[in-house]
Amino acid sequence: MTYRVACIGEPLAEISNGPQGMQIAFGGDTLNTAIYLARETTDQDIQVDYVTVLGEDAASEGVLDLMQREGISTEYVRHHPSRNMGIYALQNDANGERRFHYWRDRAAARLLFDQEDRLEALAISSANLVYLSGITLAIMSEEGRARLFNTLKSKRSTNRKIAFDSNFRTSLWEDTETARRWVKAFWEITDIGLPTIEDEIALFDDVSHQVLIERLNRIGVKQGALKMGAAGPVPLSGVSYETQYPAADVVKDTTGAGDSFNGGFLAAYIKGESESSCLSSAHEIAREVIGHKGAILPFNAPNELLRVGSTIRLRPENAQRYIELHADVWPGVLDRIKASNISNYSIFLKEPEHLMFAYFEYTGTDLATDMAAIAADPTTQKWWAVCGPMQDPFETRKDGEWWAEMKQVFSMK
């Protein structure tokens, strides 16, 4: 059965000054998250629905086309006959930070949940996971917020989770006290939290990230991640991982960092990956996004699959121990492998010759860099220190190799 995710929020038309002069694109925090979520789950039986209210203007038609190209369902998009989609203009400073100018007071999305029995409520009933943000709440009326809250609270169950990012923007709210009241209320019905440390401190005056996490834990939010910028995410579960989160090589635009992180985290969560893998996958996506101008990376066709095979011998006296270790590989080792765009990693053993063959598939764009990230990972280094002495490498291997790389001579497509 298809797993459905309902992302509720406001898309915006984006006006910026590009190389060819003024240009129009589309953005919005929950739309950005929906796009990355859809991209990361293209090979899964997962449907991402976007839930909003649009106008009947050209910009509204344009964002519908974008959503459909990205594989996002528009089944729960409602149209208003006299309101249009919100617009914003932006400019970047020398540090990659953006300045925004908005025209959204009469945006159609402000009418989300404006009445009972709207299409929006049906979207929640159909979803396995509902995602929204503090910006979603900020643009809505007080009545709409209450109606959304009551709908989510009544529909929340073990089979329907709620994911929330407080994403606090002062200028969108009537006042900070109203924002604090509603964000607190929505935290109390949240299953998966994806806050940013600056937003939460601005609202609740937490003195540290530990105090912040303890506060969320007390009200029941024990899944998700606290986004802490270049320092990397901290799990809300309180579990400590040895994973090191590398900073971006270059920072061009930080706007989409949190949105892309949320999409990557939720995609990994839905696919059943471990908590540490969810954190690593999400950080890698955000790290790539801030190295490009714009919140949305250019849409590219999937990378061509690269198949890699290698071989080594196993010392006979260590065979049983080696097999036992690989029956329960350390989670941190597996998480690092996945974060380096490697899948279907398999090791075969031929006895009595004690010959091993390893195979994996690579879907990234820079194998050398991704392999270097594995080699630099502290958990992986500890794993190699245990397994390496059990192996007997070939004398004919190339310089720098441990496992000897093999040449592919046939592949059935």
KARAGI-V105957 format. One record per residue. N is the residue number from 0. BURIAL is b if it has 24 or more other C-alpha atoms within 12 Angstrom, else e. Layout:
# KARAGI-V105957
N;BURIAL  N;BURIAL
This chain:
# KARAGI-V105957
0;e  1;e  2;b  3;b  4;b  5;b  6;b  7;b  8;b  9;b  10;b  11;b  12;b  13;b  14;b  15;b  16;e  17;e  18;e  19;e  20;e  21;e  22;e  23;e  24;b  25;b  26;b  27;b  28;b  29;b  30;b  31;b  32;b  33;b  34;b  35;b  36;b  37;b  38;b  39;b  40;b  41;e  42;e  43;e  44;e  45;b  46;b  47;b  48;b  49;b  50;b  51;b  52;b  53;b  54;b  55;e  56;e  57;e  58;b  59;b  60;e  61;b  62;b  63;b  64;e  65;b  66;b  67;e  68;e  69;b  70;b  71;b  72;b  73;b  74;b  75;b  76;b  77;b  78;b  79;e  80;e  81;e  82;b  83;b  84;b  85;b  86;b  87;b  88;b  89;b  90;e  91;e  92;e  93;e  94;e  95;e  96;e  97;e  98;e  99;e  100;e  101;e  102;e  103;b  104;e  105;e  106;b  107;b  108;b  109;b  110;b  111;b  112;b  113;b  114;e  115;e  116;e  117;b  118;b  119;b  120;b  121;b  122;b  123;b  124;b  125;b  126;b  127;b  128;b  129;b  130;b  131;b  132;b  133;b  134;b  135;b  136;b  137;b  138;b  139;b  140;b  141;b  142;e  143;b  144;b  145;b  146;b  147;b  148;b  149;e  150;b  151;b  152;b  153;e  154;b  155;b  156;e  157;e  158;e  159;b  160;b  161;b  162;b  163;b  164;b  165;b  166;b  167;b  168;b  169;e  170;e  171;b  172;b  173;e  174;e  175;e  176;e  177;e  178;b  179;b  180;b  181;b  182;b  183;b  184;b  185;b  186;b  187;b  188;b  189;b  190;b  191;b  192;b  193;b  194;b  195;b  196;b  197;b  198;b  199;b  200;b  201;b  202;b  203;b  204;e  205;e  206;e  207;e  208;b  209;e  210;e  211;b  212;b  213;e  214;b  215;b  216;b  217;e  218;e  219;e  220;b  221;b  222;b  223;b  224;b  225;b  226;b  227;b  228;b  229;b  230;e  231;b  232;b  233;b  234;b  235;b  236;b  237;b  238;e  239;e  240;b  241;e  242;b  243;b  244;b  245;b  246;e  247;b  248;e  249;e  250;b  251;b  252;b  253;b  254;b  255;b  256;b  257;b  258;b  259;b  260;b  261;b  262;b  263;b  264;b  265;b  266;b  267;b  268;b  269;b  270;e  271;e  272;e  273;b  274;b  275;b  276;b  277;b  278;b  279;b  280;b  281;b  282;b  283;b  284;b  285;b  286;b  287;b  288;b  289;b  290;b  291;b  292;b  293;b  294;b  295;b  296;b  297;e  298;e  299;e  300;e  301;e  302;e  303;e  304;e  305;e  306;b  307;b  308;b  309;b  310;b  311;b  312;b  313;b  314;b  315;e  316;e  317;e  318;b  319;e  320;e  321;b  322;e  323;e  324;e  325;e  326;e  327;e  328;e  329;b  330;b  331;b  332;b  333;b  334;b  335;b  336;b  337;b  338;b  339;b  340;b  341;b  342;e  343;e  344;b  345;e  346;b  347;e  348;b  349;e  350;e  351;e  352;e  353;b  354;b  355;b  356;b  357;b  358;b  359;b  360;e  361;b  362;b  363;b  364;e  365;e  366;b  367;e  368;e  369;b  370;e  371;e  372;b  373;b  374;e  375;e  376;b  377;e  378;b  379;b  380;e  381;e  382;b  383;e  384;e  385;e  386;b  387;e  388;e  389;b  390;b  391;b  392;b  393;e  394;e  395;e  396;e  397;e  398;e  399;e  400;e  401;e  402;b  403;b  404;b  405;e  406;e  407;e  408;e  409;e  410;e  411;e  412;e
